[in-house]
């Protein structure tokens, strides 16, 4: 669930990037900025729904530490990926 938190959370950051790309480069979801558009206008409501499910899951299963460990694992893996030099993966 922590890994999903990181992945789904990236859609929120993507929307911020998307606004800048759209404003400055005039790209949209159909012309080069699809990755950053997330779920479009549904991004925020879907995030809130995901968070409700995450909280419920944690409360039922008492897995807060595991969720945090999963999120840290995801962040560390992403960080490591971007620290690698091209051709050394």
PyMOL Python script that loads the backbone (N, CA, C, O; Angstrom):
from pymol import cmd

cmd.read_pdbstr("""\
ATOM      1  N   UNK A   1       0.822  -1.205   0.000  1.00  0.00           N
ATOM      2  CA  UNK A   1       0.000   0.000   0.000  1.00  0.00           C
ATOM      3  C   UNK A   1       0.864   1.266   0.000  1.00  0.00           C
ATOM      4  O   UNK A   1       0.472   2.290  -0.560  1.00  0.00           O
ATOM      5  N   UNK A   2       2.020   1.191   0.619  1.00  0.00           N
ATOM      6  CA  UNK A   2       2.916   2.342   0.615  1.00  0.00           C
ATOM      7  C   UNK A   2       3.444   2.645  -0.778  1.00  0.00           C
ATOM      8  O   UNK A   2       3.581   3.806  -1.164  1.00  0.00           O
ATOM      9  N   UNK A   3       3.739   1.588  -1.526  1.00  0.00           N
ATOM     10  CA  UNK A   3       4.201   1.780  -2.907  1.00  0.00           C
ATOM     11  C   UNK A   3       3.077   2.395  -3.732  1.00  0.00           C
ATOM     12  O   UNK A   3       3.318   3.296  -4.536  1.00  0.00           O
ATOM     13  N   UNK A   4       1.857   1.917  -3.540  1.00  0.00           N
ATOM     14  CA  UNK A   4       0.722   2.506  -4.261  1.00  0.00           C
ATOM     15  C   UNK A   4       0.534   3.973  -3.890  1.00  0.00           C
ATOM     16  O   UNK A   4       0.176   4.793  -4.736  1.00  0.00           O
ATOM     17  N   UNK A   5       0.775   4.297  -2.625  1.00  0.00           N
ATOM     18  CA  UNK A   5       0.684   5.684  -2.177  1.00  0.00           C
ATOM     19  C   UNK A   5       1.627   6.568  -3.001  1.00  0.00           C
ATOM     20  O   UNK A   5       1.241   7.648  -3.449  1.00  0.00           O
ATOM     21  N   UNK A   6       2.855   6.107  -3.195  1.00  0.00           N
ATOM     22  CA  UNK A   6       3.840   6.876  -3.955  1.00  0.00           C
ATOM     23  C   UNK A   6       3.410   6.997  -5.415  1.00  0.00           C
ATOM     24  O   UNK A   6       3.459   8.081  -5.997  1.00  0.00           O
ATOM     25  N   UNK A   7       2.994   5.888  -5.994  1.00  0.00           N
ATOM     26  CA  UNK A   7       2.603   5.898  -7.411  1.00  0.00           C
ATOM     27  C   UNK A   7       1.392   6.788  -7.639  1.00  0.00           C
ATOM     28  O   UNK A   7       1.399   7.635  -8.533  1.00  0.00           O
ATOM     29  N   UNK A   8       0.361   6.603  -6.843  1.00  0.00           N
ATOM     30  CA  UNK A   8      -0.842   7.420  -7.002  1.00  0.00           C
ATOM     31  C   UNK A   8      -0.574   8.877  -6.651  1.00  0.00           C
ATOM     32  O   UNK A   8      -1.127   9.779  -7.280  1.00  0.00           O
ATOM     33  N   UNK A   9       0.269   9.112  -5.655  1.00  0.00           N
ATOM     34  CA  UNK A   9       0.615  10.476  -5.274  1.00  0.00           C
ATOM     35  C   UNK A   9       1.323  11.230  -6.383  1.00  0.00           C
ATOM     36  O   UNK A   9       1.229  12.454  -6.473  1.00  0.00           O
ATOM     37  N   UNK A  10       2.031  10.495  -7.224  1.00  0.00           N
ATOM     38  CA  UNK A  10       2.737  11.159  -8.320  1.00  0.00           C
ATOM     39  C   UNK A  10       1.764  11.801  -9.307  1.00  0.00           C
ATOM     40  O   UNK A  10       2.139  12.716 -10.040  1.00  0.00           O
ATOM     41  N   UNK A  11       0.518  11.326  -9.328  1.00  0.00           N
ATOM     42  CA  UNK A  11      -0.455  11.947 -10.232  1.00  0.00           C
ATOM     43  C   UNK A  11      -0.756  13.385  -9.799  1.00  0.00           C
ATOM     44  O   UNK A  11      -1.038  14.243 -10.635  1.00  0.00           O
ATOM     45  N   UNK A  12      -0.694  13.641  -8.498  1.00  0.00           N
ATOM     46  CA  UNK A  12      -0.926  15.009  -8.019  1.00  0.00           C
ATOM     47  C   UNK A  12       0.206  15.934  -8.451  1.00  0.00           C
ATOM     48  O   UNK A  12      -0.038  17.037  -8.938  1.00  0.00           O
ATOM     49  N   UNK A  13       1.437  15.483  -8.272  1.00  0.00           N
ATOM     50  CA  UNK A  13       2.578  16.275  -8.718  1.00  0.00           C
ATOM     51  C   UNK A  13       2.569  16.461 -10.222  1.00  0.00           C
ATOM     52  O   UNK A  13       2.931  17.521 -10.733  1.00  0.00           O
ATOM     53  N   UNK A  14       2.151  15.420 -10.923  1.00  0.00           N
ATOM     54  CA  UNK A  14       2.068  15.498 -12.382  1.00  0.00           C
ATOM     55  C   UNK A  14       1.119  16.587 -12.841  1.00  0.00           C
ATOM     56  O   UNK A  14       1.369  17.260 -13.841  1.00  0.00           O
ATOM     57  N   UNK A  15       0.032  16.757 -12.111  1.00  0.00           N
ATOM     58  CA  UNK A  15      -0.936  17.799 -12.483  1.00  0.00           C
ATOM     59  C   UNK A  15      -0.326  19.190 -12.353  1.00  0.00           C
ATOM     60  O   UNK A  15      -0.631  20.072 -13.155  1.00  0.00           O
ATOM     61  N   UNK A  16       0.530  19.399 -11.358  1.00  0.00           N
ATOM     62  CA  UNK A  16       1.213  20.693 -11.204  1.00  0.00           C
ATOM     63  C   UNK A  16       2.154  20.905 -12.391  1.00  0.00           C
ATOM     64  O   UNK A  16       2.185  21.982 -12.987  1.00  0.00           O
ATOM     65  N   UNK A  17       2.914  19.873 -12.723  1.00  0.00           N
ATOM     66  CA  UNK A  17       3.816  19.955 -13.876  1.00  0.00           C
ATOM     67  C   UNK A  17       3.008  20.177 -15.148  1.00  0.00           C
ATOM     68  O   UNK A  17       3.396  20.974 -16.003  1.00  0.00           O
ATOM     69  N   UNK A  18       1.886  19.473 -15.274  1.00  0.00           N
ATOM     70  CA  UNK A  18       1.034  19.590 -16.458  1.00  0.00           C
ATOM     71  C   UNK A  18       0.586  21.031 -16.676  1.00  0.00           C
ATOM     72  O   UNK A  18       0.618  21.527 -17.803  1.00  0.00           O
ATOM     73  N   UNK A  19       0.171  21.702 -15.612  1.00  0.00           N
ATOM     74  CA  UNK A  19      -0.281  23.094 -15.744  1.00  0.00           C
ATOM     75  C   UNK A  19       0.824  23.969 -16.330  1.00  0.00           C
ATOM     76  O   UNK A  19       0.567  24.816 -17.185  1.00  0.00           O
ATOM     77  N   UNK A  20       2.045  23.758 -15.868  1.00  0.00           N
ATOM     78  CA  UNK A  20       3.174  24.540 -16.388  1.00  0.00           C
ATOM     79  C   UNK A  20       3.479  24.180 -17.834  1.00  0.00           C
ATOM     80  O   UNK A  20       3.743  25.063 -18.650  1.00  0.00           O
ATOM     81  N   UNK A  21       3.446  22.907 -18.153  1.00  0.00           N
ATOM     82  CA  UNK A  21       3.696  22.476 -19.533  1.00  0.00           C
ATOM     83  C   UNK A  21       2.625  23.044 -20.461  1.00  0.00           C
ATOM     84  O   UNK A  21       2.921  23.545 -21.546  1.00  0.00           O
ATOM     85  N   UNK A  22       1.386  22.954 -20.012  1.00  0.00           N
ATOM     86  CA  UNK A  22       0.279  23.440 -20.836  1.00  0.00           C
ATOM     87  C   UNK A  22       0.383  24.950 -21.050  1.00  0.00           C
ATOM     88  O   UNK A  22       0.193  25.448 -22.160  1.00  0.00           O
ATOM     89  N   UNK A  23       0.682  25.656 -19.985  1.00  0.00           N
ATOM     90  CA  UNK A  23       0.765  27.117 -20.043  1.00  0.00           C
ATOM     91  C   UNK A  23       1.959  27.594 -20.879  1.00  0.00           C
ATOM     92  O   UNK A  23       1.823  28.524 -21.674  1.00  0.00           O
ATOM     93  N   UNK A  24       3.111  26.975 -20.707  1.00  0.00           N
ATOM     94  CA  UNK A  24       4.334  27.465 -21.340  1.00  0.00           C
ATOM     95  C   UNK A  24       4.644  26.829 -22.690  1.00  0.00           C
ATOM     96  O   UNK A  24       5.232  27.472 -23.559  1.00  0.00           O
ATOM     97  N   UNK A  25       4.256  25.584 -22.866  1.00  0.00           N
ATOM     98  CA  UNK A  25       4.563  24.885 -24.117  1.00  0.00           C
ATOM     99  C   UNK A  25       3.329  24.601 -24.964  1.00  0.00           C
ATOM    100  O   UNK A  25       3.423  24.110 -26.089  1.00  0.00           O
ATOM    101  N   UNK A  26       2.170  24.921 -24.396  1.00  0.00           N
ATOM    102  CA  UNK A  26       0.882  24.719 -25.066  1.00  0.00           C
ATOM    103  C   UNK A  26       0.654  23.257 -25.454  1.00  0.00           C
ATOM    104  O   UNK A  26       0.027  22.967 -26.473  1.00  0.00           O
ATOM    105  N   UNK A  27       1.169  22.342 -24.635  1.00  0.00           N
ATOM    106  CA  UNK A  27       0.910  20.923 -24.825  1.00  0.00           C
ATOM    107  C   UNK A  27      -0.227  20.515 -23.903  1.00  0.00           C
ATOM    108  O   UNK A  27      -0.403  21.083 -22.825  1.00  0.00           O
ATOM    109  N   UNK A  28      -0.994  19.530 -24.335  1.00  0.00           N
ATOM    110  CA  UNK A  28      -2.047  19.009 -23.481  1.00  0.00           C
ATOM    111  C   UNK A  28      -1.986  17.483 -23.482  1.00  0.00           C
ATOM    112  O   UNK A  28      -1.049  16.890 -24.016  1.00  0.00           O
ATOM    113  N   UNK A  29      -2.983  16.863 -22.884  1.00  0.00           N
ATOM    114  CA  UNK A  29      -2.991  15.407 -22.753  1.00  0.00           C
ATOM    115  C   UNK A  29      -2.999  14.701 -24.101  1.00  0.00           C
ATOM    116  O   UNK A  29      -2.560  13.556 -24.198  1.00  0.00           O
ATOM    117  N   UNK A  30      -3.483  15.352 -25.121  1.00  0.00           N
ATOM    118  CA  UNK A  30      -3.545  14.753 -26.461  1.00  0.00           C
ATOM    119  C   UNK A  30      -2.354  15.118 -27.339  1.00  0.00           C
ATOM    120  O   UNK A  30      -2.224  14.615 -28.455  1.00  0.00           O
ATOM    121  N   UNK A  31      -1.483  15.993 -26.835  1.00  0.00           N
ATOM    122  CA  UNK A  31      -0.368  16.440 -27.689  1.00  0.00           C
ATOM    123  C   UNK A  31       0.955  16.506 -26.945  1.00  0.00           C
ATOM    124  O   UNK A  31       1.660  17.514 -27.011  1.00  0.00           O
ATOM    125  N   UNK A  32       1.294  15.433 -26.238  1.00  0.00           N
ATOM    126  CA  UNK A  32       2.615  15.354 -25.649  1.00  0.00           C
ATOM    127  C   UNK A  32       2.708  15.437 -24.144  1.00  0.00           C
ATOM    128  O   UNK A  32       3.794  15.240 -23.598  1.00  0.00           O
ATOM    129  N   UNK A  33       1.629  15.718 -23.450  1.00  0.00           N
ATOM    130  CA  UNK A  33       1.703  15.850 -21.997  1.00  0.00           C
ATOM    131  C   UNK A  33       0.779  14.862 -21.276  1.00  0.00           C
ATOM    132  O   UNK A  33       0.377  15.106 -20.139  1.00  0.00           O
ATOM    133  N   UNK A  34       0.449  13.765 -21.927  1.00  0.00           N
ATOM    134  CA  UNK A  34      -0.487  12.790 -21.347  1.00  0.00           C
ATOM    135  C   UNK A  34       0.011  12.249 -20.015  1.00  0.00           C
ATOM    136  O   UNK A  34      -0.772  12.096 -19.078  1.00  0.00           O
ATOM    137  N   UNK A  35       1.298  11.959 -19.920  1.00  0.00           N
ATOM    138  CA  UNK A  35       1.840  11.389 -18.685  1.00  0.00           C
ATOM    139  C   UNK A  35       1.562  12.290 -17.490  1.00  0.00           C
ATOM    140  O   UNK A  35       1.219  11.810 -16.410  1.00  0.00           O
ATOM    141  N   UNK A  36       1.709  13.582 -17.683  1.00  0.00           N
ATOM    142  CA  UNK A  36       1.553  14.520 -16.581  1.00  0.00           C
ATOM    143  C   UNK A  36       0.095  14.890 -16.298  1.00  0.00           C
ATOM    144  O   UNK A  36      -0.203  15.498 -15.270  1.00  0.00           O
ATOM    145  N   UNK A  37      -0.801  14.530 -17.194  1.00  0.00           N
ATOM    146  CA  UNK A  37      -2.198  14.910 -16.994  1.00  0.00           C
ATOM    147  C   UNK A  37      -2.909  14.032 -15.978  1.00  0.00           C
ATOM    148  O   UNK A  37      -4.033  14.339 -15.581  1.00  0.00           O
ATOM    149  N   UNK A  38      -2.276  12.945 -15.549  1.00  0.00           N
ATOM    150  CA  UNK A  38      -2.883  12.065 -14.554  1.00  0.00           C
ATOM    151  C   UNK A  38      -4.227  11.565 -15.026  1.00  0.00           C
ATOM    152  O   UNK A  38      -4.358  11.025 -16.125  1.00  0.00           O
ATOM    153  N   UNK A  39      -5.212  11.750 -14.192  1.00  0.00           N
ATOM    154  CA  UNK A  39      -6.579  11.359 -14.534  1.00  0.00           C
ATOM    155  C   UNK A  39      -7.411  12.591 -14.918  1.00  0.00           C
ATOM    156  O   UNK A  39      -8.636  12.589 -14.807  1.00  0.00           O
ATOM    157  N   UNK A  40      -6.725  13.625 -15.365  1.00  0.00           N
ATOM    158  CA  UNK A  40      -7.427  14.849 -15.728  1.00  0.00           C
ATOM    159  C   UNK A  40      -8.089  15.469 -14.511  1.00  0.00           C
ATOM    160  O   UNK A  40      -7.521  15.493 -13.419  1.00  0.00           O
ATOM    161  N   UNK A  41      -9.270  15.957 -14.711  1.00  0.00           N
ATOM    162  CA  UNK A  41     -10.007  16.613 -13.619  1.00  0.00           C
ATOM    163  C   UNK A  41     -10.430  15.633 -12.528  1.00  0.00           C
ATOM    164  O   UNK A  41     -10.859  16.049 -11.452  1.00  0.00           O
ATOM    165  N   UNK A  42     -10.312  14.339 -12.801  1.00  0.00           N
ATOM    166  CA  UNK A  42     -10.664  13.334 -11.794  1.00  0.00           C
ATOM    167  C   UNK A  42      -9.516  13.029 -10.844  1.00  0.00           C
ATOM    168  O   UNK A  42      -9.697  12.276  -9.887  1.00  0.00           O
ATOM    169  N   UNK A  43      -8.338  13.598 -11.086  1.00  0.00           N
ATOM    170  CA  UNK A  43      -7.172  13.281 -10.275  1.00  0.00           C
ATOM    171  C   UNK A  43      -7.418  13.527  -8.795  1.00  0.00           C
ATOM    172  O   UNK A  43      -7.164  12.644  -7.975  1.00  0.00           O
ATOM    173  N   UNK A  44      -7.900  14.694  -8.442  1.00  0.00           N
ATOM    174  CA  UNK A  44      -8.104  15.000  -7.025  1.00  0.00           C
ATOM    175  C   UNK A  44      -9.171  14.116  -6.379  1.00  0.00           C
ATOM    176  O   UNK A  44      -8.920  13.566  -5.306  1.00  0.00           O
ATOM    177  N   UNK A  45     -10.360  13.955  -6.988  1.00  0.00           N
ATOM    178  CA  UNK A  45     -11.344  13.071  -6.352  1.00  0.00           C
ATOM    179  C   UNK A  45     -10.865  11.618  -6.257  1.00  0.00           C
ATOM    180  O   UNK A  45     -11.155  10.936  -5.273  1.00  0.00           O
ATOM    181  N   UNK A  46     -10.139  11.144  -7.264  1.00  0.00           N
ATOM    182  CA  UNK A  46      -9.628   9.776  -7.195  1.00  0.00           C
ATOM    183  C   UNK A  46      -8.561   9.645  -6.111  1.00  0.00           C
ATOM    184  O   UNK A  46      -8.483   8.616  -5.440  1.00  0.00           O
ATOM    185  N   UNK A  47      -7.741  10.682  -5.936  1.00  0.00           N
ATOM    186  CA  UNK A  47      -6.755  10.670  -4.868  1.00  0.00           C
ATOM    187  C   UNK A  47      -7.438  10.598  -3.509  1.00  0.00           C
ATOM    188  O   UNK A  47      -7.033   9.826  -2.640  1.00  0.00           O
ATOM    189  N   UNK A  48      -8.472  11.406  -3.335  1.00  0.00           N
ATOM    190  CA  UNK A  48      -9.197  11.392  -2.059  1.00  0.00           C
ATOM    191  C   UNK A  48      -9.819  10.024  -1.800  1.00  0.00           C
ATOM    192  O   UNK A  48      -9.815   9.544  -0.667  1.00  0.00           O
ATOM    193  N   UNK A  49     -10.351   9.397  -2.843  1.00  0.00           N
ATOM    194  CA  UNK A  49     -10.908   8.053  -2.702  1.00  0.00           C
ATOM    195  C   UNK A  49      -9.841   7.037  -2.348  1.00  0.00           C
ATOM    196  O   UNK A  49     -10.055   6.173  -1.498  1.00  0.00           O
ATOM    197  N   UNK A  50      -8.684   7.139  -3.002  1.00  0.00           N
ATOM    198  CA  UNK A  50      -7.575   6.247  -2.685  1.00  0.00           C
ATOM    199  C   UNK A  50      -7.160   6.419  -1.231  1.00  0.00           C
ATOM    200  O   UNK A  50      -6.962   5.433  -0.520  1.00  0.00           O
ATOM    201  N   UNK A  51      -7.027   7.662  -0.786  1.00  0.00           N
ATOM    202  CA  UNK A  51      -6.610   7.913   0.591  1.00  0.00           C
ATOM    203  C   UNK A  51      -7.619   7.356   1.595  1.00  0.00           C
ATOM    204  O   UNK A  51      -7.233   6.843   2.645  1.00  0.00           O
ATOM    205  N   UNK A  52      -8.904   7.456   1.275  1.00  0.00           N
ATOM    206  CA  UNK A  52      -9.925   6.886   2.169  1.00  0.00           C
ATOM    207  C   UNK A  52      -9.738   5.374   2.277  1.00  0.00           C
ATOM    208  O   UNK A  52      -9.836   4.809   3.366  1.00  0.00           O
ATOM    209  N   UNK A  53      -9.470   4.728   1.153  1.00  0.00           N
ATOM    210  CA  UNK A  53      -9.241   3.280   1.152  1.00  0.00           C
ATOM    211  C   UNK A  53      -7.959   2.931   1.910  1.00  0.00           C
ATOM    212  O   UNK A  53      -7.920   1.954   2.658  1.00  0.00           O
ATOM    213  N   UNK A  54      -6.927   3.723   1.715  1.00  0.00           N
ATOM    214  CA  UNK A  54      -5.654   3.482   2.400  1.00  0.00           C
ATOM    215  C   UNK A  54      -5.825   3.586   3.912  1.00  0.00           C
ATOM    216  O   UNK A  54      -5.346   2.732   4.658  1.00  0.00           O
ATOM    217  N   UNK A  55      -6.500   4.621   4.351  1.00  0.00           N
ATOM    218  CA  UNK A  55      -6.729   4.817   5.787  1.00  0.00           C
ATOM    219  C   UNK A  55      -7.561   3.662   6.342  1.00  0.00           C
ATOM    220  O   UNK A  55      -7.245   3.126   7.405  1.00  0.00           O
ATOM    221  N   UNK A  56      -8.610   3.279   5.638  1.00  0.00           N
ATOM    222  CA  UNK A  56      -9.451   2.168   6.101  1.00  0.00           C
ATOM    223  C   UNK A  56      -8.637   0.881   6.178  1.00  0.00           C
ATOM    224  O   UNK A  56      -8.745   0.133   7.149  1.00  0.00           O
ATOM    225  N   UNK A  57      -7.827   0.626   5.162  1.00  0.00           N
ATOM    226  CA  UNK A  57      -6.989  -0.579   5.149  1.00  0.00           C
ATOM    227  C   UNK A  57      -6.052  -0.591   6.353  1.00  0.00           C
ATOM    228  O   UNK A  57      -5.914  -1.604   7.038  1.00  0.00           O
ATOM    229  N   UNK A  58      -5.415   0.544   6.598  1.00  0.00           N
ATOM    230  CA  UNK A  58      -4.480   0.634   7.727  1.00  0.00           C
ATOM    231  C   UNK A  58      -5.199   0.406   9.052  1.00  0.00           C
ATOM    232  O   UNK A  58      -4.692  -0.296   9.926  1.00  0.00           O
ATOM    233  N   UNK A  59      -6.365   0.992   9.196  1.00  0.00           N
ATOM    234  CA  UNK A  59      -7.095   0.862  10.455  1.00  0.00           C
ATOM    235  C   UNK A  59      -7.548  -0.575  10.694  1.00  0.00           C
ATOM    236  O   UNK A  59      -7.476  -1.074  11.817  1.00  0.00           O
ATOM    237  N   UNK A  60      -8.010  -1.233   9.646  1.00  0.00           N
ATOM    238  CA  UNK A  60      -8.474  -2.617   9.773  1.00  0.00           C
ATOM    239  C   UNK A  60      -7.308  -3.565  10.053  1.00  0.00           C
ATOM    240  O   UNK A  60      -7.422  -4.484  10.865  1.00  0.00           O
ATOM    241  N   UNK A  61      -6.191  -3.330   9.373  1.00  0.00           N
ATOM    242  CA  UNK A  61      -5.065  -4.267   9.438  1.00  0.00           C
ATOM    243  C   UNK A  61      -3.914  -3.825  10.335  1.00  0.00           C
ATOM    244  O   UNK A  61      -2.958  -4.574  10.534  1.00  0.00           O
ATOM    245  N   UNK A  62      -4.002  -2.600  10.882  1.00  0.00           N
ATOM    246  CA  UNK A  62      -2.964  -2.066  11.766  1.00  0.00           C
ATOM    247  C   UNK A  62      -1.576  -2.193  11.109  1.00  0.00           C
ATOM    248  O   UNK A  62      -0.656  -2.777  11.681  1.00  0.00           O
ATOM    249  N   UNK A  63      -1.454  -1.643   9.918  1.00  0.00           N
ATOM    250  CA  UNK A  63      -0.239  -1.814   9.125  1.00  0.00           C
ATOM    251  C   UNK A  63       0.460  -0.483   8.808  1.00  0.00           C
ATOM    252  O   UNK A  63       1.114  -0.356   7.772  1.00  0.00           O
ATOM    253  N   UNK A  64       0.325   0.481   9.677  1.00  0.00           N
ATOM    254  CA  UNK A  64       0.932   1.786   9.428  1.00  0.00           C
ATOM    255  C   UNK A  64       2.425   1.714   9.171  1.00  0.00           C
ATOM    256  O   UNK A  64       2.930   2.329   8.232  1.00  0.00           O
ATOM    257  N   UNK A  65       3.136   0.959  10.010  1.00  0.00           N
ATOM    258  CA  UNK A  65       4.584   0.855   9.830  1.00  0.00           C
ATOM    259  C   UNK A  65       4.941   0.203   8.501  1.00  0.00           C
ATOM    260  O   UNK A  65       5.896   0.618   7.844  1.00  0.00           O
ATOM    261  N   UNK A  66       4.187  -0.809   8.100  1.00  0.00           N
ATOM    262  CA  UNK A  66       4.448  -1.482   6.827  1.00  0.00           C
ATOM    263  C   UNK A  66       4.157  -0.570   5.643  1.00  0.00           C
ATOM    264  O   UNK A  66       4.885  -0.582   4.650  1.00  0.00           O
ATOM    265  N   UNK A  67       3.097   0.219   5.747  1.00  0.00           N
ATOM    266  CA  UNK A  67       2.759   1.160   4.671  1.00  0.00           C
ATOM    267  C   UNK A  67       3.865   2.199   4.523  1.00  0.00           C
ATOM    268  O   UNK A  67       4.281   2.517   3.408  1.00  0.00           O
ATOM    269  N   UNK A  68       4.334   2.721   5.638  1.00  0.00           N
ATOM    270  CA  UNK A  68       5.414   3.705   5.599  1.00  0.00           C
ATOM    271  C   UNK A  68       6.682   3.068   5.037  1.00  0.00           C
ATOM    272  O   UNK A  68       7.387   3.693   4.245  1.00  0.00           O
ATOM    273  N   UNK A  69       6.977   1.849   5.432  1.00  0.00           N
ATOM    274  CA  UNK A  69       8.164   1.159   4.909  1.00  0.00           C
ATOM    275  C   UNK A  69       8.042   0.963   3.399  1.00  0.00           C
ATOM    276  O   UNK A  69       9.024   1.122   2.674  1.00  0.00           O
ATOM    277  N   UNK A  70       6.855   0.620   2.924  1.00  0.00           N
ATOM    278  CA  UNK A  70       6.649   0.453   1.480  1.00  0.00           C
ATOM    279  C   UNK A  70       6.837   1.763   0.728  1.00  0.00           C
ATOM    280  O   UNK A  70       7.437   1.787  -0.347  1.00  0.00           O
ATOM    281  N   UNK A  71       6.324   2.849   1.293  1.00  0.00           N
ATOM    282  CA  UNK A  71       6.497   4.160   0.656  1.00  0.00           C
ATOM    283  C   UNK A  71       7.970   4.543   0.634  1.00  0.00           C
ATOM    284  O   UNK A  71       8.471   5.035  -0.377  1.00  0.00           O
ATOM    285  N   UNK A  72       8.664   4.321   1.745  1.00  0.00           N
ATOM    286  CA  UNK A  72      10.103   4.628   1.785  1.00  0.00           C
ATOM    287  C   UNK A  72      10.866   3.780   0.775  1.00  0.00           C
ATOM    288  O   UNK A  72      11.780   4.275   0.115  1.00  0.00           O
ATOM    289  N   UNK A  73      10.501   2.518   0.650  1.00  0.00           N
ATOM    290  CA  UNK A  73      11.138   1.642  -0.332  1.00  0.00           C
ATOM    291  C   UNK A  73      10.945   2.195  -1.746  1.00  0.00           C
ATOM    292  O   UNK A  73      11.887   2.231  -2.538  1.00  0.00           O
ATOM    293  N   UNK A  74       9.732   2.619  -2.052  1.00  0.00           N
ATOM    294  CA  UNK A  74       9.447   3.164  -3.389  1.00  0.00           C
ATOM    295  C   UNK A  74      10.250   4.441  -3.637  1.00  0.00           C
ATOM    296  O   UNK A  74      10.862   4.594  -4.694  1.00  0.00           O
ATOM    297  N   UNK A  75      10.249   5.349  -2.676  1.00  0.00           N
ATOM    298  CA  UNK A  75      11.010   6.589  -2.841  1.00  0.00           C
ATOM    299  C   UNK A  75      12.501   6.300  -3.006  1.00  0.00           C
ATOM    300  O   UNK A  75      13.164   6.914  -3.842  1.00  0.00           O
ATOM    301  N   UNK A  76      13.025   5.375  -2.215  1.00  0.00           N
ATOM    302  CA  UNK A  76      14.448   5.039  -2.313  1.00  0.00           C
ATOM    303  C   UNK A  76      14.780   4.393  -3.654  1.00  0.00           C
ATOM    304  O   UNK A  76      15.832   4.676  -4.228  1.00  0.00           O
ATOM    305  N   UNK A  77      13.905   3.535  -4.159  1.00  0.00           N
ATOM    306  CA  UNK A  77      14.139   2.897  -5.460  1.00  0.00           C
ATOM    307  C   UNK A  77      14.135   3.933  -6.577  1.00  0.00           C
ATOM    308  O   UNK A  77      14.964   3.877  -7.485  1.00  0.00           O
ATOM    309  N   UNK A  78      13.210   4.870  -6.509  1.00  0.00           N
ATOM    310  CA  UNK A  78      13.155   5.933  -7.519  1.00  0.00           C
ATOM    311  C   UNK A  78      14.408   6.793  -7.435  1.00  0.00           C
ATOM    312  O   UNK A  78      15.018   7.118  -8.454  1.00  0.00           O
ATOM    313  N   UNK A  79      14.788   7.158  -6.219  1.00  0.00           N
ATOM    314  CA  UNK A  79      15.999   7.962  -6.033  1.00  0.00           C
ATOM    315  C   UNK A  79      17.222   7.235  -6.598  1.00  0.00           C
ATOM    316  O   UNK A  79      18.027   7.828  -7.315  1.00  0.00           O
ATOM    317  N   UNK A  80      17.353   5.964  -6.274  1.00  0.00           N
ATOM    318  CA  UNK A  80      18.483   5.182  -6.771  1.00  0.00           C
ATOM    319  C   UNK A  80      18.491   5.147  -8.299  1.00  0.00           C
ATOM    320  O   UNK A  80      19.542   5.275  -8.926  1.00  0.00           O
ATOM    321  N   UNK A  81      17.327   4.974  -8.881  1.00  0.00           N
ATOM    322  CA  UNK A  81      17.235   4.928 -10.340  1.00  0.00           C
ATOM    323  C   UNK A  81      17.785   6.212 -10.963  1.00  0.00           C
ATOM    324  O   UNK A  81      18.533   6.160 -11.939  1.00  0.00           O
ATOM    325  N   UNK A  82      17.419   7.347 -10.405  1.00  0.00           N
ATOM    326  CA  UNK A  82      17.851   8.618 -10.978  1.00  0.00           C
ATOM    327  C   UNK A  82      19.295   8.973 -10.627  1.00  0.00           C
ATOM    328  O   UNK A  82      19.868   9.888 -11.218  1.00  0.00           O
ATOM    329  N   UNK A  83      19.880   8.267  -9.680  1.00  0.00           N
ATOM    330  CA  UNK A  83      21.282   8.486  -9.345  1.00  0.00           C
ATOM    331  C   UNK A  83      22.213   7.692 -10.251  1.00  0.00           C
ATOM    332  O   UNK A  83      23.397   8.011 -10.360  1.00  0.00           O
ATOM    333  N   UNK A  84      21.679   6.650 -10.906  1.00  0.00           N
ATOM    334  CA  UNK A  84      22.499   5.815 -11.778  1.00  0.00           C
ATOM    335  C   UNK A  84      22.899   6.589 -13.037  1.00  0.00           C
ATOM    336  O   UNK A  84      22.130   7.385 -13.576  1.00  0.00           O
ATOM    337  N   UNK A  85      24.101   6.331 -13.474  1.00  0.00           N
ATOM    338  CA  UNK A  85      24.590   6.958 -14.694  1.00  0.00           C
ATOM    339  C   UNK A  85      24.042   6.188 -15.893  1.00  0.00           C
ATOM    340  O   UNK A  85      23.887   4.969 -15.821  1.00  0.00           O
ATOM    341  N   UNK A  86      23.748   6.873 -16.983  1.00  0.00           N
ATOM    342  CA  UNK A  86      23.250   6.182 -18.188  1.00  0.00           C
ATOM    343  C   UNK A  86      24.207   5.065 -18.604  1.00  0.00           C
ATOM    344  O   UNK A  86      25.426   5.239 -18.608  1.00  0.00           O
ATOM    345  N   UNK A  87      23.634   3.931 -18.949  1.00  0.00           N
ATOM    346  CA  UNK A  87      24.419   2.796 -19.403  1.00  0.00           C
ATOM    347  C   UNK A  87      24.864   1.892 -18.273  1.00  0.00           C
ATOM    348  O   UNK A  87      25.454   0.841 -18.524  1.00  0.00           O
ATOM    349  N   UNK A  88      24.591   2.279 -17.017  1.00  0.00           N
ATOM    350  CA  UNK A  88      25.007   1.468 -15.865  1.00  0.00           C
ATOM    351  C   UNK A  88      23.829   0.810 -15.170  1.00  0.00           C
ATOM    352  O   UNK A  88      23.962   0.403 -14.016  1.00  0.00           O
ATOM    353  N   UNK A  89      22.695   0.691 -15.817  1.00  0.00           N
ATOM    354  CA  UNK A  89      21.525   0.147 -15.126  1.00  0.00           C
ATOM    355  C   UNK A  89      21.462  -1.327 -15.132  1.00  0.00           C
ATOM    356  O   UNK A  89      20.526  -1.907 -14.583  1.00  0.00           O
TER     357      UNK A  89
END
""", "prot")
cmd.dss("prot")
cmd.show_as("cartoon", "prot")
cmd.util.cbc("prot")
cmd.orient("prot")
